[in-house]
Amino acid sequence: MTIHDASLHTLTIAEAVAAFRTQDLTPTAYLEACIRRIEALDDSFNAVMDIMAEPAREAAATATEAYRAGGRDLPPLLGIPLLVKEQHDVAGCSATRGSPALAGRIAAADHPIVARLRAAGAIPFARTTTPEMSCATFTQTREWGITRNPFNPERTPGGSSGGSGAAVALGYAPLATASDIAGSTRIPAAFCGLPGFKTPFGRTPATPPLNQDWYRGDHILARTVADTALATGIICGLDPTDHGTVPTPQPYPGAELTGDLVSGELTGLRIGISPDLGCYDVAPDVAAGLQRAADALAAAGAQVADIDLNLSLADITDASMAHYGHFLAGNIRRMSDGRTELLEPYTQRFLELTQRWASRFSVVDSLVIENRIQTQIAAVLSDVDAFLTPTSAVASLPVDDFFMDGLDGCEFYWQRHMTVPFNIANRLPVMAMPTGVAADGVPTSAQVVGRAYDDATVFRIAAALEARLPALTPEASPR
């Protein structure tokens, strides 16, 4: 294949590795093209807060020589440029989490998923922006400024992995790290037109103390379902230092289900459609995208039918806000040594609200509510193989707004996203998938929700959607 510099930003991981092997492209040339693209575009979008050029160039040169030597058993990601969400430590680099409260902090070691991707040959070369302490569904801080959506710069790319989502959509690299404790992988995927997979709890390792928080997971963002499956398989698996991790089948089940798709490949699958989970007010553009996805699944041979989860937004809010008050907010206070006056206003508001809920509901109280939500979701999944529901009830959010007074009648803006129920039911694999474009040019998205630890079925359905719905790029936006 012939590789032209103008198209490098569209390469998938598989295409780049194939070009490395045939010598049509070298890891060194690819890395330099990624750096040039960031330098050309990021003044407008602000998705990258740091470029680690020199160590990356050394790694790329080593990878280039390995391909020239013609080795057979090369690491699967050898030479692939990797964007790292700043929340994920890179040894020797700053680890401020976008907060003045952590000024001067340096990472002693790579985060476990960074270490696994590096061991697989990926080259960490730039780090992406987050909201402070990764506690928001938009991405802006006093330290790094405002990160903008590639499809509409007046809208946010989401958060907390907003820099990663924007950077991958812009073609800065084919792979970035992400994380998800309330939708922080899926919401940026949704707003940036990407697939975004939330693994079941325990699939991926993390660092204490929140490695044992059953809402969380550490993930990746890529441009295709196949690349998502490949990279997810690499970061999954037991870690002897993280007692929250669980065994993962090898080879990872998603990877074998993302090849060429055939008509009728979903024949026999029963897929439910939940327009609102029973409790969310969904924007018309988002609802239209969900219908497009449902039609695509029916065309792929699935049995598609509406379902009623009948969830309660009050239950979702009470369980999650109390949980965040006890765990995430507590960890933010710990990390900042109690100097909350240094935190962003939206971070202080997060602490205030979640502490209010934590004072009303003990951990055990929140577990009782969580069980009610989990039971309702499990009852639906006993009748279908998976179901589809919107990723965010709102089509997009404006930049430069901290939503201090809530959003659309909700006290906390997180209540306008539909991701949190599946952090509460966090043994379920969930993939956010693009479903079209809203009137403001920002992509719409739906979540594929599978049964506990049934990653393979979720990847299978996501691949069918990818094959039947148009791919989205910022250049293709009708804005």
WODA-V710155 format. One record per backbone hydrogen bond with DSSP energy under -1.0 kcal/mol. NH is the residue of the N-H (numbers start at 0). CO is the residue of the C=O. Records with the same first field share a line. If there is no record, write none. Layout:
NH=CO / CO
//
This chain:
6=3
7=4
9=6
10=7
15=11
16=12
17=13
18=14
19=15
20=16
21=17
23=18
24=18
29=25
30=26
31=27
32=28
33=29
34=30
35=31
36=32
37=33
38=34
39=35
40=36
41=37
43=40
45=41
48=126
49=126
51=124
55=51
56=52
57=53
58=54
59=55
60=56
61=57
62=58
63=59
64=60
65=61
66=62
67=63
68=64
69=66
70=65
73=71
76=119
77=74
78=120
79=76
81=122
82=174
83=125
85=127
87=84
91=106
92=89
94=104
98=95
101=98
102=99
104=101
106=92
110=88
114=110
115=111
116=112
117=113
118=114
119=115
120=117
121=116
122=79
124=81
125=81
126=49
127=83
128=46
132=96
133=130
134=131
140=144
144=140
146=138
147=44
148=154
154=151
155=396
160=183
162=128
164=160
165=161
166=162
167=163
168=164
169=165
170=167
171=166
175=220
176=82
177=218
179=216
186=182
188=184
189=185
190=186
191=187
193=188
195=431
197=429
200=425
202=199
211=208
212=209
215=212
218=177
220=175
227=223
228=224
229=225
230=226
231=227
232=228
233=229
234=230
235=231
236=202
241=238
244=241
245=201
254=251
256=253
264=261
265=299
266=263
268=265
270=302
271=385
272=304
273=387
278=275
279=275
282=392
286=282
287=283
288=284
289=285
290=286
291=287
292=288
293=289
294=290
295=291
296=292
297=293
298=294
299=295
300=297
301=296
302=268
304=270
306=272
310=276
315=311
316=312
317=313
318=314
319=315
320=316
321=317
322=318
323=319
324=320
325=321
326=322
328=323
330=326
331=327
332=328
333=329
334=330
335=331
336=333
337=332
338=335
339=337
341=338
342=339
347=343
348=344
349=345
350=346
351=347
352=348
353=349
354=350
355=351
356=352
357=353
358=354
360=356
365=361
366=362
367=363
368=364
369=365
370=366
371=367
372=368
373=369
374=370
375=371
376=372
377=373
378=374
379=375
380=376
382=379
384=269
385=269
386=448
387=271
388=446
390=444
392=415
393=415
398=153
405=402
406=409
409=406
414=411
415=412
416=413
417=390
421=418
422=419
423=419
424=420
427=424
429=197
430=447
431=195
432=445
434=443
437=441
440=437
443=435
445=432
446=388
447=430
448=386
449=428
452=426
453=450
454=452
457=453
458=454
459=455
460=456
461=457
462=458
463=459
464=460
465=461
466=462
467=463
468=464
475=472
476=473
//
